[in-house]
Amino acid sequence: MAIIGVDINEAKSILERGDLVAIPTETVYGLAGNALDVDAVAKIFKTKNRPTFDPLIVHVDSFERLSEFTEELPKKAVQLTSVFWPGPLTILLKKKAIISDLVTAGLDTVAVRMPRHELARELLRSLNFPLAAPSANPFGYISPTSAQHVQQQLGDKIDYILDGGDCGVGVESTIVSFENELPVVLRLGGISIEEIKGVIGKVEVNSHSSSQPKAPGMLKSHYAPKKRIIEMDALNPETDDLSTFGFLGFSKLDYRFKLENQILLSETESLSEAAKNLFGSLRTLDENPSINTIVVSYVPEKGLGRAINDRLRRATAK
């Protein structure tokens, strides 16, 4: 199994030789490799069993690094990054040839972000290359928000997990593109639509699922547990054996289910707390041997609630 530790030099050494390291960010843990090394990038896809038509996010530690592999930033991209970087915001920029088509799934744009987690930033500052780092989990499964989650899923396939504690945001970054200077949100995430509008005004939202996505996290079925998972509307109390069902709710229990099979994302109705608890709660229900079906209810469709509901919809998609 992988070694779990906080040794930046060990992580740096592994990455420099072309292998992979799991790293903490404020959103979820990432499976990181040298973004400029095609062989390392190929290992990411192989280790995750991720289809190569699903592009990766490239992580940097400074604005200055962007010019090495992207073209000029659009004005509104500069406005957004000046407010939300470092943080859970990813932007799509025209790429230079140094970024391989494998990273971008053949697209001429590359997804880039600057993580806020200090341990990740310290590692990035120590390297002379950026890191490609999708979530550190088998493709399609629940994203990891702790080093232990990574160990459970990929510990037998990588050498080192850089332990930065539990992730503070808990859902992936918001992704914004700027085709024809028009800002479009392609994936809902840790920065809300309201926050983005507060900086650059009107934006379009196009987070619909796709079989050939423009950005990571746009596939219809994603973030799913291994067990059957359904929306509340799909529940049939007359025929379903609710004693074997688990329930993931927002702030209120549902007494049709066993109390020990229920988890609430935030009893205080805090959307930020709910986002932080989302993936860990799904994982706990998935690992409960007395549960064979997970029922989820949606949270208020506002702020971070939009990103939470997006993940729940993709988790329950057929």
C-alpha positions as CSV (number, residue, x, y, z in Angstrom):
1,M,0.0,0.0,0.0
2,A,1.0,3.6,-0.4
3,I,3.0,5.5,2.2
4,I,0.9,8.4,3.7
5,G,3.0,11.3,4.9
6,V,3.8,15.0,4.6
7,D,7.3,14.8,3.0
8,I,7.4,17.3,0.1
9,N,10.8,16.1,-1.0
10,E,9.6,12.5,-1.3
11,A,6.6,13.5,-3.4
12,K,8.8,15.7,-5.5
13,S,11.3,12.9,-6.2
14,I,8.5,10.5,-7.2
15,L,7.0,13.1,-9.6
16,E,10.3,14.0,-11.1
17,R,11.0,10.3,-12.0
18,G,7.6,10.2,-13.9
19,D,5.5,8.4,-11.3
20,L,2.3,9.5,-9.6
21,V,1.5,11.0,-6.1
22,A,-1.9,11.7,-4.5
23,I,-2.0,15.3,-3.4
24,P,-4.4,17.3,-1.2
25,T,-6.3,20.3,-2.5
26,E,-9.1,22.3,-0.9
27,T,-11.6,20.6,-3.2
28,V,-10.8,16.9,-3.3
29,Y,-7.5,14.8,-3.4
30,G,-5.9,14.7,-6.8
31,L,-3.9,12.0,-8.6
32,A,-0.9,14.1,-9.8
33,G,1.7,13.6,-12.5
34,N,4.0,15.7,-14.6
35,A,1.6,17.5,-17.0
36,L,4.5,17.9,-19.5
37,D,5.4,14.2,-19.5
38,V,3.1,12.2,-21.8
39,D,4.1,8.9,-20.1
40,A,3.2,10.2,-16.7
41,V,-0.1,11.5,-18.0
42,A,-0.8,8.1,-19.5
43,K,-0.2,6.6,-16.1
44,I,-2.9,8.8,-14.6
45,F,-5.5,7.5,-17.1
46,K,-4.4,3.9,-16.6
47,T,-4.3,4.1,-12.8
48,K,-7.8,5.7,-12.6
49,N,-9.2,3.5,-15.5
50,R,-10.3,6.9,-16.9
51,P,-11.3,7.2,-20.6
52,T,-8.9,9.4,-22.6
53,F,-11.8,11.4,-24.0
54,D,-12.2,13.0,-20.5
55,P,-9.7,15.9,-20.2
56,L,-7.5,16.7,-17.2
57,I,-7.0,19.8,-15.1
58,V,-3.5,21.2,-14.9
59,H,-2.4,22.7,-11.6
60,V,0.0,25.7,-11.2
61,D,1.4,27.7,-8.3
62,S,1.6,31.1,-9.9
63,F,0.3,33.3,-12.7
64,E,3.7,33.4,-14.3
65,R,3.7,29.7,-15.0
66,L,0.6,30.1,-17.3
67,S,2.6,31.7,-20.1
68,E,4.7,28.5,-20.4
69,F,1.8,26.5,-21.8
70,T,-1.2,28.8,-22.5
71,E,-2.0,31.7,-24.7
72,E,-3.0,35.2,-23.4
73,L,-5.7,35.3,-20.8
74,P,-9.0,36.9,-21.7
75,K,-9.9,40.0,-19.8
76,K,-12.7,38.4,-17.8
77,A,-10.4,35.4,-17.0
78,V,-7.9,37.9,-15.4
79,Q,-10.8,39.4,-13.4
80,L,-11.9,36.1,-12.1
81,T,-8.5,34.7,-11.3
82,S,-7.5,37.9,-9.5
83,V,-10.3,37.3,-7.1
84,F,-10.6,33.5,-6.8
85,W,-7.0,32.3,-7.3
86,P,-5.7,30.5,-5.4
87,G,-9.0,28.6,-5.0
88,P,-11.6,26.3,-6.4
89,L,-11.8,27.9,-9.9
90,T,-10.6,26.3,-13.1
91,I,-10.4,28.3,-16.4
92,L,-10.2,27.0,-19.9
93,L,-7.5,28.7,-22.0
94,K,-6.0,28.1,-25.4
95,K,-3.1,25.7,-25.0
96,K,0.4,25.8,-26.5
97,A,1.9,22.7,-28.1
98,I,3.9,21.8,-25.0
99,I,0.7,20.5,-23.5
100,S,-0.1,17.1,-25.1
101,D,-3.4,16.2,-26.7
102,L,-3.6,13.4,-24.2
103,V,-4.0,16.0,-21.3
104,T,-6.8,17.9,-23.2
105,A,-8.5,14.9,-25.0
106,G,-7.5,16.4,-28.3
107,L,-9.1,19.9,-27.6
108,D,-7.2,23.1,-28.2
109,T,-8.0,24.3,-24.7
110,V,-6.5,23.3,-21.4
111,A,-8.2,23.5,-18.0
112,V,-6.0,25.2,-15.4
113,R,-6.3,26.1,-11.8
114,M,-4.2,27.3,-8.8
115,P,-5.1,25.3,-5.7
116,R,-5.4,27.0,-2.4
117,H,-4.2,24.2,-0.2
118,E,-0.8,25.2,1.2
119,L,0.8,21.8,1.0
120,A,-0.2,21.4,-2.6
121,R,1.2,24.9,-3.4
122,E,4.4,24.1,-1.6
123,L,4.9,21.0,-3.7
124,L,4.1,22.9,-6.9
125,R,6.6,25.6,-6.0
126,S,9.3,23.0,-5.7
127,L,8.7,21.6,-9.2
128,N,9.8,23.0,-12.6
129,F,6.6,21.6,-14.2
130,P,2.9,21.9,-13.6
131,L,0.8,18.9,-12.4
132,A,-2.1,17.2,-14.1
133,A,-4.3,16.0,-11.3
134,P,-7.8,14.6,-11.7
135,S,-9.5,13.3,-8.5
136,A,-7.6,10.4,-6.9
137,N,-10.2,7.7,-7.3
138,P,-11.2,5.0,-9.8
139,F,-13.1,6.7,-12.6
140,G,-16.7,7.4,-12.0
141,Y,-16.6,6.6,-8.2
142,I,-17.0,9.0,-5.3
143,S,-14.2,11.6,-5.1
144,P,-11.8,11.3,-2.1
145,T,-11.7,14.0,0.6
146,S,-9.1,12.5,2.8
147,A,-5.8,10.6,2.5
148,Q,-7.5,7.5,3.9
149,H,-10.1,7.6,1.1
150,V,-7.3,7.6,-1.5
151,Q,-5.6,4.7,0.3
152,Q,-8.8,2.6,0.2
153,Q,-9.2,3.1,-3.5
154,L,-5.7,3.5,-5.1
155,G,-3.3,2.7,-2.3
156,D,-2.1,-0.5,-4.1
157,K,-1.4,1.4,-7.3
158,I,0.7,4.4,-6.2
159,D,3.7,4.9,-3.9
160,Y,2.9,8.0,-1.9
161,I,-0.1,10.0,-0.6
162,L,0.7,13.6,0.6
163,D,-1.6,14.0,3.6
164,G,-3.1,17.4,3.9
165,G,-6.0,16.4,6.2
166,D,-9.6,16.6,5.2
167,C,-10.5,18.8,2.2
168,G,-12.1,22.1,3.2
169,V,-14.5,22.6,0.3
170,G,-15.4,19.0,-0.6
171,V,-16.6,19.4,-4.1
172,E,-14.6,20.0,-7.3
173,S,-13.7,23.3,-8.7
174,T,-16.0,25.5,-10.9
175,I,-14.9,25.4,-14.5
176,V,-15.3,28.5,-16.7
177,S,-14.6,28.9,-20.4
178,F,-14.2,32.1,-22.4
179,E,-15.0,31.2,-26.1
180,N,-15.5,34.4,-28.1
181,E,-15.0,36.3,-24.8
182,L,-18.2,34.9,-23.5
183,P,-17.8,33.4,-20.0
184,V,-19.6,30.0,-19.7
185,V,-19.7,27.9,-16.6
186,L,-19.1,24.3,-17.8
187,R,-19.0,22.6,-14.4
188,L,-20.6,23.8,-11.2
189,G,-18.3,23.7,-8.2
190,G,-16.7,25.4,-5.2
191,I,-17.2,28.9,-6.5
192,S,-20.9,29.7,-6.9
193,I,-22.6,31.3,-9.9
194,E,-23.5,34.2,-7.7
195,E,-19.9,34.8,-6.7
196,I,-18.8,34.7,-10.4
197,K,-21.6,37.1,-11.5
198,G,-20.5,39.5,-8.7
199,V,-17.1,39.8,-10.4
200,I,-17.7,39.7,-14.1
201,G,-21.5,40.2,-14.5
202,K,-23.6,38.0,-16.8
203,V,-22.4,34.4,-17.4
204,E,-24.0,31.5,-19.2
205,V,-24.3,28.1,-17.4
206,N,-23.8,25.0,-19.6
207,S,-23.1,22.1,-17.3
208,H,-25.1,19.5,-19.3
209,S,-23.7,16.0,-19.6
210,S,-21.7,15.1,-22.6
211,S,-20.2,12.0,-24.2
212,Q,-17.4,14.1,-25.5
213,P,-16.9,16.7,-22.7
214,K,-15.2,20.1,-23.2
215,A,-14.0,20.0,-19.6
216,P,-13.6,17.5,-16.7
217,G,-16.6,16.3,-14.7
218,M,-19.2,16.8,-17.5
219,L,-20.1,13.2,-18.1
220,K,-23.7,12.2,-17.3
221,S,-22.8,9.4,-14.8
222,H,-20.1,10.3,-12.3
223,Y,-19.2,10.5,-8.6
224,A,-21.3,7.4,-8.0
225,P,-21.1,4.8,-5.2
226,K,-20.9,1.1,-6.0
227,K,-24.3,0.4,-4.5
228,R,-27.6,1.3,-6.1
229,I,-28.4,4.9,-5.6
230,I,-31.7,6.7,-6.4
231,E,-33.4,10.0,-6.0
232,M,-36.3,10.3,-3.5
233,D,-38.8,10.5,-6.3
234,A,-37.8,7.0,-7.4
235,L,-38.6,5.5,-4.0
236,N,-41.6,3.1,-3.9
237,P,-42.5,2.6,-0.2
238,E,-45.2,0.1,-1.0
239,T,-42.7,-2.4,-2.6
240,D,-39.3,-1.3,-1.4
241,D,-37.8,-2.9,1.8
242,L,-36.8,0.4,3.5
243,S,-35.0,-1.5,6.3
244,T,-32.1,-2.1,3.8
245,F,-32.1,1.5,2.5
246,G,-29.8,4.3,3.5
247,F,-30.7,8.0,3.4
248,L,-28.6,11.0,2.6
249,G,-30.5,14.2,3.5
250,F,-29.7,17.9,3.9
251,S,-30.9,18.9,7.4
252,K,-33.8,16.8,8.4
253,L,-34.1,13.0,9.1
254,D,-36.7,10.8,7.3
255,Y,-38.2,8.5,9.8
256,R,-39.2,5.9,7.2
257,F,-35.6,4.8,7.3
258,K,-33.6,3.4,10.2
259,L,-31.8,6.1,12.1
260,E,-28.5,4.4,11.9
261,N,-28.8,4.3,8.1
262,Q,-29.2,8.0,7.8
263,I,-26.7,10.8,7.4
264,L,-27.5,14.6,7.3
265,L,-25.2,16.9,5.4
266,S,-25.8,19.9,7.6
267,E,-28.2,20.0,10.5
268,T,-27.7,23.8,10.5
269,E,-28.6,24.0,6.8
270,S,-25.2,25.3,5.9
271,L,-24.5,24.7,2.2
272,S,-20.7,25.0,2.7
273,E,-20.8,22.4,5.4
274,A,-23.0,20.2,3.2
275,A,-20.5,20.4,0.3
276,K,-17.6,19.5,2.6
277,N,-19.5,16.4,3.9
278,L,-21.0,15.2,0.6
279,F,-18.5,12.7,-0.7
280,G,-17.5,11.4,2.7
281,S,-21.1,10.8,3.6
282,L,-21.8,9.0,0.3
283,R,-18.8,6.8,1.0
284,T,-19.9,6.0,4.5
285,L,-23.3,4.8,3.3
286,D,-21.7,2.9,0.5
287,E,-19.5,1.0,3.0
288,N,-22.4,0.2,5.4
289,P,-23.0,-3.6,5.0
290,S,-26.7,-3.2,6.2
291,I,-27.5,-0.9,3.3
292,N,-28.1,-2.1,-0.3
293,T,-29.7,1.1,-1.7
294,I,-28.9,4.7,-1.1
295,V,-31.7,7.3,-1.3
296,V,-30.7,11.0,-1.8
297,S,-32.6,14.2,-1.4
298,Y,-31.6,17.4,-3.0
299,V,-30.5,20.6,-1.2
300,P,-31.7,24.1,-1.9
301,E,-30.8,25.0,-5.5
302,K,-28.7,28.1,-4.7
303,G,-25.1,29.0,-4.1
304,L,-23.0,25.9,-3.5
305,G,-26.3,23.9,-3.5
306,R,-26.2,23.9,-7.3
307,A,-22.9,22.1,-7.3
308,I,-24.0,19.6,-4.6
309,N,-27.2,18.8,-6.6
310,D,-25.2,18.5,-9.8
311,R,-23.0,15.8,-8.1
312,L,-26.1,14.0,-6.8
313,R,-27.8,14.0,-10.2
314,R,-24.7,12.5,-11.8
315,A,-24.3,10.0,-9.0
316,T,-27.9,8.8,-9.6
317,A,-27.7,8.8,-13.4
318,K,-28.1,5.5,-15.2
